[in-house]
Amino acid sequence: MRTAYSVETVRAAERELMARLPEGALMQRAAAGLAAACADLLGRVYGCRVVLLVGSGDNGGDALYAGARLARRGAGVAAVLLAPERTHAGGLAALRRAGGTTVLADAAEELILRSDLVVDGIVGIGGSGGLRPEAAALAAVVARSRASVVAVDLPSGVEADSGEVRGTAVRADLTVTFGTHKPGLLVDPAREYAGSVRLVDIGLDLPAEAELEALQDADVARLLPAPGAESDKYRRGVVGIAAGSARYPGAAVLAVAGALRGGAGAVRYAGPAGDEVLARFPETLVSDGGPRKAGRVQAWVAGPGVGDDADAVAEVLEADVPVLVDADGLRLADRDAVRGRTAPTLMTPHAGEAAALLGVRREEVEAARLAAVRELAASYRATVLLKGATTLVAAPEVGSVAVRVNATGTPWLATAGSGDVLSGLAGSLLASGLDGRDAGSVAAYLHGLAGRFAAEGAPTVAHAVADELGAAWRGVFPSGFRGR
């Protein structure tokens, strides 16, 4: 599990550790890891031209001490001081002893443009509100250069806790972060500025519950349902699909495709696209009498392609089983009906749908995705999966349970019907017994992997993504999936 902690939590852990260590020891640990990462990126240190962008805080001190280490290995290192009177004194002295030089920001442009490596130590994890003009001007010069860019702990100009970017920010090829990931390194739009992320362990003692967490293969393998010796199709769970319409029968077919590959023992379909579903998937149990007459299920998926069929969505919301609401269902679902449910609810909007539910512009959701998913979860008392380049899954217990983040996908997943496959997959996992947060985050993980397999660097289509879900499922098991 990859975890991320808030600035407040990190600061508290740093203070506790520094109280037990000799003065400056923690910064030296960070600087050593930073210098090693810079050297790895350069490949050859001797003779390289390195520019440090140095702010007034400890972030600048990390950069200076790392620069001193690179200078001792033969690099030509120059530090651009944005606040000379408040520069970290120990780090500056170390750089000068190692042969490094210093310049002021207004004389830095040519140095940056001729450099091999730029180390961004302008602002640390406490920065907020965007870069000041002088720093923003340097970030613009860095963007024009051909140098590799390494950010210290977090790219300057992005907000550590929220992942928001207010104005100009440094775009890094590599971010070297200390002790733990910060939420902004995992959440868009800030994640796009971080490049690759390298975590340096500096010995922080962090709480068990993080602010953000990202599943890895082993976590997904542990959560995936698997049949036992006594299993039958009903014990494995039955998922109901209320989707599709005369205008959008394909949504029903794709949702069923995802559900059939999600681990449940059977799929019941209730809707007007039964002929199309059976033509593609004859194993589906089809009913044309509406969700109430479809038979017993352990979870429902409602909404993909239903058009204006509010009755079907309302019937599903009345069921005393977990329910996933997607697409048209998000528009048709009564907010109070969702809030009043006693069984779990999982909502799966994209940014535009989330904006409509919150009554804001889409751009506001995209700029503050973490805040948006938390607000939706609290407002609807539901687990919310906010789709995007990084998918976020927030439980209704906002603040007490970590938000899950997933980045296994590919931009090629932005194709018609892809979300319908995801809904069916997540609904099947709900029927198999996973709670809303686990079902949503596991489904997003597998769906992203399947998208990569289906695309292989080229355009793909939704049914191809569904076809690759089995490969994605098997792929999270290092020795192959053999059941339990």
Residue pairs with C-beta under 8 A, 6 or more apart in sequence:
1 213
1 214
1 215
1 216
1 219
2 181
2 186
2 213
2 214
2 216
3 180
3 181
3 206
3 210
3 212
3 213
3 214
3 402
4 180
4 181
4 182
4 183
4 185
4 186
4 210
4 211
4 212
4 213
4 214
4 405
5 13
5 180
5 181
5 182
5 183
5 206
5 207
5 210
5 211
6 160
6 161
6 182
6 183
6 211
7 125
7 126
7 160
7 161
7 182
9 206
9 207
9 211
10 125
10 179
10 180
10 182
10 204
10 206
11 126
13 179
13 204
13 205
13 206
14 26
14 179
14 204
16 205
17 26
17 202
17 203
17 204
17 205
18 25
18 26
24 90
26 202
26 203
27 58
27 61
27 62
27 65
27 91
28 65
29 178
29 200
29 202
29 203
30 62
30 153
30 178
30 200
30 202
31 61
31 62
31 65
31 66
31 68
31 69
31 91
32 66
32 69
33 176
33 178
33 198
33 200
33 201
33 202
34 62
34 63
34 66
34 119
34 150
34 152
34 176
34 200
35 65
35 66
35 67
35 69
35 70
37 150
37 174
37 176
37 198
37 200
38 50
38 66
38 70
38 117
38 119
38 150
38 176
39 45
39 70
39 73
41 117
41 148
41 150
41 173
41 174
42 48
42 75
42 116
42 117
42 148
45 70
45 73
45 74
45 75
46 73
46 74
46 75
47 74
47 75
47 76
48 70
48 75
48 76
48 116
48 117
49 75
49 76
49 78
49 111
49 114
49 115
49 116
49 117
50 67
50 70
50 71
50 75
50 76
50 77
50 78
50 115
50 116
50 117
50 118
50 119
51 77
51 78
51 79
51 80
51 108
51 111
51 112
51 115
51 117
51 118
51 119
51 147
52 63
52 64
52 66
52 67
52 77
52 78
52 79
52 80
52 95
52 100
52 118
52 119
52 121
53 63
53 80
53 82
53 108
53 118
53 119
53 120
53 121
53 122
53 135
53 138
53 142
53 156
53 170
54 60
54 63
54 64
54 79
54 80
54 81
54 82
54 87
54 88
54 121
54 122
55 82
55 83
55 121
55 122
55 123
55 124
55 135
55 156
56 82
56 83
56 86
56 87
56 88
57 88
57 123
57 124
57 126
58 88
58 124
59 121
59 122
59 123
59 124
59 125
59 152
59 153
60 82
60 87
60 88
60 91
60 121
60 122
61 88
61 90
61 91
61 121
62 91
62 121
62 152
62 153
62 178
63 79
63 91
63 119
63 120
63 121
63 152
64 79
64 87
64 88
64 91
64 92
64 94
64 95
64 121
65 90
65 91
65 94
65 95
66 119
66 152
67 77
67 79
67 95
67 98
67 100
67 119
68 77
68 91
68 94
68 95
68 97
68 98
68 100
69 98
70 77
71 77
71 95
71 98
71 99
71 100
72 98
72 99
77 95
77 98
77 99
77 100
77 101
78 100
78 101
78 102
78 103
78 111
79 92
79 95
79 100
79 101
79 102
79 103
80 102
80 103
80 104
80 105
80 108
80 111
80 112
80 138
81 87
81 92
81 102
81 103
81 104
81 105
82 105
82 122
82 134
82 135
82 138
84 102
84 104
92 102
95 102
96 102
103 111
105 134
105 137
105 138
108 138
108 141
109 141
112 118
112 138
112 141
112 142
112 145
112 147
113 141
113 144
113 145
115 145
115 147
116 147
116 148
117 147
117 148
117 149
117 150
118 142
118 145
118 147
118 148
118 149
118 150
119 150
119 152
120 142
120 149
120 150
120 151
120 152
120 155
120 156
120 170
120 172
121 152
122 131
122 135
122 138
122 139
122 156
122 170
123 131
123 135
123 154
123 156
123 157
124 152
124 153
124 154
125 153
125 154
125 160
125 182
126 160
127 154
127 156
127 157
127 159
127 160
128 159
129 166
130 136
130 157
130 166
130 167
130 168
130 169
131 139
131 156
131 157
131 167
131 168
131 169
135 156
135 157
136 157
136 167
136 168
139 156
139 157
139 168
139 169
139 170
140 168
142 149
142 170
142 171
143 171
148 173
148 174
149 170
149 171
149 172
149 173
149 174
149 195
150 172
150 173
150 174
150 175
150 176
151 170
151 172
151 174
151 175
151 176
151 193
151 194
151 195
152 176
153 175
153 176
153 177
153 178
153 182
154 160
154 175
154 177
154 182
154 184
154 185
154 194
155 169
155 170
155 171
155 172
155 175
155 190
155 193
155 194
156 169
156 170
157 165
157 166
157 167
157 168
157 169
157 170
157 193
158 164
158 165
158 169
158 184
158 190
158 193
158 194
159 165
159 166
159 184
159 190
160 182
160 183
160 184
161 182
161 183
161 184
161 211
162 183
162 184
162 187
162 190
162 368
162 370
162 371
163 183
163 184
163 186
163 187
163 188
163 189
163 190
163 191
163 368
163 369
163 370
164 184
164 189
164 190
164 367
164 368
165 189
165 190
165 193
165 367
169 190
169 193
170 193
171 192
171 193
171 195
172 193
172 194
172 195
173 195
173 196
174 195
174 196
174 197
174 198
175 185
175 194
175 195
175 196
175 197
175 198
176 198
176 200
177 185
177 197
177 198
177 199
177 200
178 199
178 200
178 202
179 200
179 201
179 202
179 203
179 204
179 206
180 199
180 204
180 206
180 210
181 197
181 199
181 212
183 211
183 212
183 370
184 190
184 191
184 194
185 191
185 194
185 197
186 212
186 214
186 390
186 405
186 407
187 212
187 369
187 370
187 390
187 392
187 405
188 366
188 369
188 388
188 389
188 390
189 366
189 367
189 369
191 389
191 390
191 407
192 389
209 400
209 401
209 402
210 402
211 402
211 403
212 370
212 402
212 403
212 404
212 405
213 402
213 403
213 404
213 405
214 404
214 405
214 406
214 407
215 223
215 404
215 406
215 441
215 442
215 445
217 475
217 476
217 477
217 478
218 476
220 442
220 445
220 446
220 476
221 476
221 477
223 434
223 438
223 442
224 263
224 442
224 473
224 476
225 236
225 237
225 263
225 429
225 432
225 433
225 434
226 263
226 481
226 483
226 484
227 236
227 265
227 483
227 484
228 483
228 484
231 265
232 265
233 265
233 266
234 265
234 266
235 265
236 263
236 264
236 265
236 266
236 432
237 263
237 264
237 265
237 298
237 299
237 428
237 431
237 432
237 433
238 264
238 265
238 266
238 267
238 268
238 295
238 296
238 297
238 298
238 431
239 259
239 262
239 264
239 266
239 267
239 268
239 297
239 298
239 299
239 300
239 301
239 424
239 427
239 428
239 430
239 431
240 267
240 268
240 269
240 270
240 291
240 294
240 295
240 297
240 299
240 300
240 301
240 316
241 252
241 255
241 256
241 259
241 267
241 268
241 269
241 270
241 271
241 300
241 301
241 424
241 427
242 270
242 271
242 291
242 300
242 301
242 302
242 303
242 306
242 312
242 313
242 315
242 316
243 251
243 252
243 255
243 256
243 269
243 271
243 273
243 301
243 302
243 303
243 304
243 305
243 306
243 420
243 423
244 250
244 251
244 252
244 253
244 255
244 271
244 272
244 273
244 276
244 277
244 304
244 305
244 306
245 251
245 271
245 272
245 273
245 305
245 306
245 307
245 309
246 272
246 273
247 305
247 307
248 304
248 305
248 306
248 307
249 272
249 273
249 276
249 305
250 276
250 305
250 417
250 420
251 273
251 304
251 305
251 306
251 327
251 417
251 420
252 269
252 271
252 273
252 276
252 277
252 304
252 305
253 273
253 276
253 277
253 280
253 281
253 463
254 304
254 417
254 420
254 421
254 424
254 462
254 463
254 466
255 301
255 304
255 305
255 420
255 421
255 423
255 424
255 427
256 267
256 269
256 277
256 280
256 281
256 284
256 424
257 280
257 281
257 421
257 424
257 463
257 466
257 467
258 420
258 421
258 422
258 423
258 424
258 425
258 426
258 427
258 428
258 447
258 466
258 469
259 267
259 301
259 424
259 425
259 427
259 428
260 267
260 281
260 283
260 284
260 424
260 428
261 425
261 428
261 466
261 469
261 470
261 473
262 424
262 425
262 426
262 427
262 428
262 429
262 431
262 432
262 443
262 469
263 428
263 429
263 432
264 298
264 299
264 428
264 429
264 431
264 432
266 283
266 285
267 281
267 283
267 284
267 285
267 424
267 428
268 284
268 285
268 286
268 287
268 294
268 295
268 297
269 277
269 284
269 285
269 286
269 287
269 294
270 286
270 287
270 288
270 289
270 290
270 291
270 293
270 294
270 312
271 288
271 306
271 312
272 288
273 305
274 286
274 287
274 288
277 284
277 286
278 284
278 286
285 294
285 295
287 293
287 294
287 295
290 311
290 312
290 315
291 300
291 302
291 312
291 315
291 316
291 319
292 315
297 319
297 321
297 431
298 321
298 322
298 430
298 431
298 432
298 433
299 321
299 322
299 323
299 324
299 427
299 428
299 430
299 431
300 316
300 319
300 321
300 322
300 323
300 324
300 427
301 323
301 324
301 326
301 423
301 424
301 426
301 427
302 312
302 313
302 316
302 317
302 323
302 324
302 325
302 326
302 329
302 333
303 313
303 325
303 326
303 327
303 328
303 329
303 330
303 332
303 333
303 423
304 326
304 327
304 328
304 329
304 419
304 420
304 423
305 327
305 328
305 420
306 312
306 313
306 327
306 328
306 329
306 332
307 328
308 328
308 332
309 328
309 332
310 332
313 325
313 328
313 329
313 332
313 333
314 332
314 334
314 337
316 323
316 325
316 329
317 323
317 325
317 333
317 334
317 337
317 338
317 341
317 345
318 337
319 343
320 342
320 343
321 343
322 343
322 344
322 345
322 346
322 430
322 431
322 436
322 439
323 341
323 343
323 344
323 345
323 346
324 345
324 346
324 347
324 348
324 423
324 426
324 427
324 430
324 439
325 333
325 338
325 345
325 346
325 347
325 348
325 382
326 347
326 348
326 349
326 419
326 420
326 423
327 353
327 419
327 420
327 423
330 347
330 348
330 349
330 353
330 356
330 357
331 353
331 356
335 379
335 380
338 345
338 347
338 380
338 381
338 382
339 380
339 381
339 382
341 381
341 382
344 382
344 383
344 430
344 435
344 436
345 380
345 381
345 382
345 383
345 436
346 382
346 383
346 384
346 385
346 426
346 430
346 436
346 439
346 440
347 376
347 380
347 382
347 383
347 384
347 385
348 384
348 385
348 387
348 419
348 422
348 423
348 426
348 440
349 357
349 376
349 384
349 385
349 386
349 387
350 386
350 387
350 388
350 419
351 362
351 365
351 366
351 369
351 372
351 386
351 387
351 388
352 362
352 365
354 365
354 372
354 373
354 376
354 384
354 386
355 361
355 362
355 364
355 365
355 372
357 376
357 379
357 380
358 365
358 372
358 375
358 376
358 379
364 372
365 372
365 386
366 388
369 386
369 388
369 390
369 392
370 392
370 403
372 386
373 384
373 386
373 392
373 393
373 394
373 403
374 394
374 398
374 403
376 382
376 384
376 386
376 394
377 383
377 384
377 394
377 395
377 396
377 398
378 396
378 398
380 396
381 396
382 396
382 436
383 393
383 394
383 395
383 396
383 435
383 436
383 437
383 440
384 392
384 393
384 394
385 391
385 392
385 393
385 426
385 440
385 441
385 443
385 444
386 392
386 393
386 394
387 419
387 422
387 444
389 407
389 409
389 411
390 405
390 406
390 407
391 405
391 406
391 407
391 409
391 444
391 448
392 403
392 404
392 405
392 406
393 403
393 404
393 405
393 406
393 437
393 440
393 441
393 444
394 403
394 404
394 437
395 401
395 403
395 436
395 437
401 437
404 437
404 440
404 441
406 441
406 444
406 445
406 448
407 448
408 444
408 445
408 447
408 448
408 449
408 452
409 444
409 447
409 448
409 451
409 452
410 448
410 451
410 452
410 455
412 451
412 454
412 455
412 458
412 459
412 460
413 447
413 448
413 451
413 455
413 460
413 465
415 459
415 460
415 461
415 462
416 462
417 461
417 462
417 463
418 447
418 451
418 462
418 465
420 462
421 447
421 462
421 463
421 465
421 466
421 469
422 443
422 444
422 447
425 443
425 446
425 447
425 469
426 439
426 440
426 442
426 443
426 444
427 439
429 438
429 439
429 442
429 443
430 436
430 439
434 442
445 476
446 469
446 472
446 473
446 476
447 465
447 469
447 472
449 468
449 471
449 472
449 475
449 476
450 465
450 466
450 468
450 469
450 471
450 472
451 460
451 465
451 468
453 468
453 471
453 472
454 460
454 461
454 464
454 465
454 467
454 468
473 481
474 480
474 481
